[in-house]
C-alpha cells in the first residue's frame, strides 16, 4: 500500500497525475478497491490490440526531473520505433492520436525532449508538397561500445583492450 505522494516520488510524477490515473483505472475496472487496498483485476487479459510494439521507458527518462509526464510518454513512443538507431517520422497528428493528446502538445513535448538532449537528431524536412519531422532518440544501453569500424559489441564479452582497439593499453 503506497500513498499517492509516495507513488509520485517513486515515479517522479506529480501527485495529481497519480491520483487521476488511479481514478481512471478504477472507473475502467482495471483495479478495484478492497478496504484500503487496490487490487488489479483480470480485465487487462481481455484487452486486445493490433499494435505489438513495446514501449520501454528507461530510468533516465522516467526519473528526469525537468520533463513533463507527456514528454516522457512521447520519448517512449519515439523510442518504440527509433530504438536510438532508426528514424521515427510519423506525423504529429498520428502521434497525437496514439497518445490521446493534442498536436500542439506533441510539438511542445518534442521541443522539451530536444532541449534536454534526449533526442539524437530532430530534423524538419521540407520539400515540394511535404513537411516531415524526423526524430531519433538517444540510446541508453550502456552495455555496448561502438568500435572504430562502427560495429557494436557487448562490454561483458570484452577481455582486453586488444579486443576493443587492437592495441595494448587505453587509447
Secondary structure, DSSP 8 states (H G I E B T S, - for coil): ---HHHHHHHHT--HHHHHHHHHHHHHHTSEEEETTEEEE-GGGGG---S--------HHHHT-TT--HHHHHHHHHHHHHHTTTS-B---HHHHHHHHTS-HHHHHHHHHHHHHTT-EEEEEEEEETTEEEEEEEE----TTEEE-TTS-EEEGGG--SHHHHHSSSS--
